[in-house]
Amino acid sequence: MGRTVIKDKTFDEERALYGSVDVSVENCRFDGPADGESALKESRHVEVKDTFFNLRYPLWHVDDLKVDGCVMTDTCRAALWYTTNASITNSKLHGIKALRECKDITMENCSVISPEFGWSVSGIKMKDTSVQSEYFMMRSDHLNFDGVSLNGKYSFQYISDSVFENCTFDTKDAFWHAKNVVVRDSAINGEYLAWYCENVTFENCTIKGTQPLCYCKGLKLIKCRMEDADLAFEKSDVEALITTPVISIKNPRSGMITLPKAEELILDDETSTARIIQTRV
């Protein structure tokens, strides 16, 4: 059997296309007075193009999904959960709690406005996408981001095994408890960066904000800039090469920090054994 094409239709009933297999949905609307949920739940081999979603839970438990040029409004709550092998391009995901418990997802050239987006996702590649979110990507793993801009709070908490390149993150309390993460050629602005993280590396990054990088294990900074950074590295095991002065460093636990100058060194904890080398005293 060939692929079924559904085009130029409007659906508002409950489970309108439930359990569909080998279907293409083009220029359709999931919207209307019946206010039905779960439009394409439990479907396989689905392509959705230029379609408007205004109802809840449309793409749960879908395997092999392609979404292109679609709009998911703020009423389209929890749009994708438990979905695998999905490609999402040129689309707007503007409903709360999208993309949870999903696996093997690619996103490119999208707009995300979604609190609590991407929880417990494994294997997402995101490129050239803008994001507004709180608790973004919590407890996810194997993330690979390139050219992503983020505005939010409490992002990337408890993530692991991930790489971020050419990104701009404006987000408070990012990377708390992160493990095995590399951030390259990126700008991170926000308070209390990456506390309690383990084996996290920042390379050629600009880091801005108060009290960054405390209580860390296996932390590395490679040729990074730090701006408005005070009380940095408290209780951290760190190897750092910093190219700019910092306001203050407080009681790093171990390792070595090389930088032009620290305006203040607070070393009043006898367990703090890190070497601090100032190249322009």
Stockholm file with secondary structure:
# STOCKHOLM 1.0

chainA/1-281         MGRTVIKDKTFDEERALYGSVDVSVENCRFDGPADGESALKESRHVEVKDTFFNLRYPLWHVDDLKVDGCVMTDTCRAALWYTTNASITNSKLHGIKALRECKDITMENCSVISPEFGWSVSGIKMKDTSVQSEYFMMRSDHLNFDGVSLNGKYSFQYISDSVFENCTFDTKDAFWHAKNVVVRDSAINGEYLAWYCENVTFENCTIKGTQPLCYCKGLKLIKCRMEDADLAFEKSDVEALITTPVISIKNPRSGMITLPKAEELILDDETSTARIIQTRV
#=GR chainA/1-281 SS CCCEEEESCEECSTTTTTTCEEEEEESCEECSTTCCCCTTTTCEEEEEESCEECSSCTEETCEEEEEESCEECTTSCSCEESCEEEEEESCEECSTTCSBSCEEEEEESCEEECTTTTTTCEEEEEESCEEEEESTTTTCEEEEEESCEEEEESTTTTCEEEEEESCEEEEETTTTTCEEEEEESCEEECSSTTTTCEEEEEESCEEESSSCSCSCBSEEEEEEEEESCCSBTTTCEEEEEESSCEEEEECCCEEEEEESCEEEEECCCTTCCCEEEESCC
#=GC SS_cons         CCCEEEESCEECSTTTTTTCEEEEEESCEECSTTCCCCTTTTCEEEEEESCEECSSCTEETCEEEEEESCEECTTSCSCEESCEEEEEESCEECSTTCSBSCEEEEEESCEEECTTTTTTCEEEEEESCEEEEESTTTTCEEEEEESCEEEEESTTTTCEEEEEESCEEEEETTTTTCEEEEEESCEEECSSTTTTCEEEEEESCEEESSSCSCSCBSEEEEEEEEESCCSBTTTCEEEEEESSCEEEEECCCEEEEEESCEEEEECCCTTCCCEEEESCC
//
